[in-house]
Amino acid sequence: MSNKAAIPTYIPSHGTDVNESFRGGPRSLVFLSDINEASIVMLAQVGIFDASVASRIAKGILQLAQEIDPLNPVGTGNYLEYEKRLEKFIGEDASLVHAGRSRQDIASTLSRMNLRDDLLNAHHALAQARLDIVRLAAYHQETIIPAYTHGVQAQPTTFAHYLLAQSSALGRLLDRLSQAYARLNQCPLGAAALSTSSFPIDRIRLADLLGFYGAVENAYDANHLAPVDSCLEFASILSMAAIQISQFAQDLHAQYADPIPWLTLAPGELMGVSSLMPQKRNPAALEQLRAQSSLLLSEMYGPFMLAHNVRTGMFDYRAYDPLPTTRPVKLFVLFNKVINSIVVDGEQSRAEVDADYSTVTEVADMLLQKANVPFRVGHHFASAIVDFGRSRKIRLQEILYEEAAKLYKENHQDAFPLNEEDWKKCADASQMIFNRKGHGGPQLSEMKRMQISETSSAEEALLWNQDCRARLAQATVDRISAVKSLIKNT
C-alpha cells in the first residue's frame, strides 16, 4: 500500500533531452500516480465501475505507486508509458481508469501540478528572504546612508528606509504569487480533449481529490487557453523578481567602487580574493546574483515565444513541466544569503553623506517655511551655495553662516531670512531625516510603524505558504484513504 503522506517538494534539474519538459520528468510521474488515484476514486463513486473492478484497479494503482520512489522517481509523466506499467499488475483493465479522459487534460493537469509546486517553492524562498530583510531593517532605523538618483548622491535617508522599500516591493511580488496560485490551482482534469465526454465525470470531485480549489469552468478553456495564461502569469512574476533582485545586487555592488565602501559583504563564502592582487576582495556573490537574475529573466521569455502566434490546440505550449524549476529557488536562496551577509559601516555612510551636498534641499524648504520665499527662488540660492562650496572644495557644514548670508544678499538684494541655528540645521543630515513629516518617510515614528507592518506581512506570507502545503498534504491523505477504501469494501 502507498505510504504517501504529503505532496513532495521536488527541485529537479532539466536534462539535455529537449522533449523532457513536454512529456514530463520524474516529478510528473509522481503526480500522474496521484491523478490516477483520484480518477479511480471518482469513477467508482459515480458508478461507472462496479466495486470489484474498481477494487482491482485501485489495488494495481497503489502497487505501482509503491514502485515509485517519491524522492527519486524513475520514469516520465507520459500516460501511455504509465498505463503499460499498470498492465503488469492488472492486465488490460489498466486502460479502464482512462474512461472520460484524454492525454490532453492529463497533460494540462500535470502542468498545473508542476507549476503550483514550483510556485510554492519559489514563494517560500522569496518570503524567507523578505523576512530577513525586514529583520535586518530593525537594526538600522538610525543608520544614515546616502541615497542616489541618476547614479549620483541625491538625499540622505536611513538603511532601514531603503530595506523596507525593498521589502514592500517583495511583498507585492509575494501577493502576485498568491493571487496567481488561486488562479493556477484550478483543475482541468475531466475536460477530456476539449468538450468532456459521455461519461458522467465529476470534475469537481477530481479537483477536490487532487487539492485544487475547483475545476477550470470551461472545458475548452481548460486545455487550450488556460494552460497558456497560467504559465505566463507565473513567468511574468518571476521576471519581475529577477529584475528587482538584480537592481538590489547593483545597489550593493556599486559601493565597492569606493576605496572605503560603507556597505560590504561579510568575509566568507560570498567573497573572493583576487588570484593576483592580494588587496582585492571580490564580491563574487553579487556578480552571481546579478548573472543568475539575468539568466532567469532570459529563461522566462521562452514560454512567451512558444505560445506566441500559435493557434489554440497546437503542441508548442503543451509542456508538462513548462518552466525551468531550479533557477528561481536557487536565485532566491542566494539572495537570502547575501542579505544575511550584509555589513554596514554607519560611520563611513554618514561621512559619505556629509562629504556631499545632499541636505541642501533643506535650504530651499526652510526659506519657504520660515520666510515664505518661493521654492524656486530658494532652489536657485541653494544651487549657488553648492557651486560656492564645491569651487572651494569645502563641505556644506564648512560654509560659514556669514558667507551664506553674503551670498544671499548678492543674489537677491535682501537680508538672509534664516538665523545661524536654522543654517546649521540645513547641513545636518540627522535633522533632515528625523524631522520629516510625510507618510512613509524615514523619521523614526514612520520607521517603527512600517517595521511592524512589513514584519506582519512577511510572516503572513510564510503562513500562507504553510497553509497551502498543509491543504495539499491533507488532500493526499484523504485521497489515499479513499483508494484504500475501494479495496477494503470488496
Secondary structure as UniProt FT lines:
FT   TURN            18..19
FT   HELIX           20..23
FT   HELIX           26..45
FT   TURN            46..47
FT   HELIX           51..67
FT   TURN            70..71
FT   HELIX           79..90
FT   HELIX           91..98
FT   TURN            99..100
FT   HELIX           103..137
FT   TURN            138..139
FT   TURN            141..142
FT   STRAND          144..149
FT   TURN            150..151
FT   STRAND          152..158
FT   HELIX           159..184
FT   STRAND          186..187
FT   TURN            189..190
FT   TURN            192..195
FT   HELIX           203..209
FT   TURN            210..211
FT   STRAND          214..215
FT   HELIX           219..224
FT   HELIX           226..254
FT   HELIX           255..257
FT   STRAND          263..265
FT   TURN            269..270
FT   STRAND          272..273
FT   TURN            278..279
FT   STRAND          281..282
FT   HELIX           284..307
FT   TURN            308..309
FT   TURN            312..313
FT   TURN            316..317
FT   HELIX           327..339
FT   TURN            340..341
FT   STRAND          342..344
FT   HELIX           346..354
FT   TURN            355..360
FT   HELIX           361..371
FT   HELIX           375..391
FT   TURN            392..393
FT   HELIX           396..398
FT   HELIX           401..412
FT   HELIX           420..426
FT   HELIX           429..434
FT   TURN            439..440
FT   HELIX           444..488
//
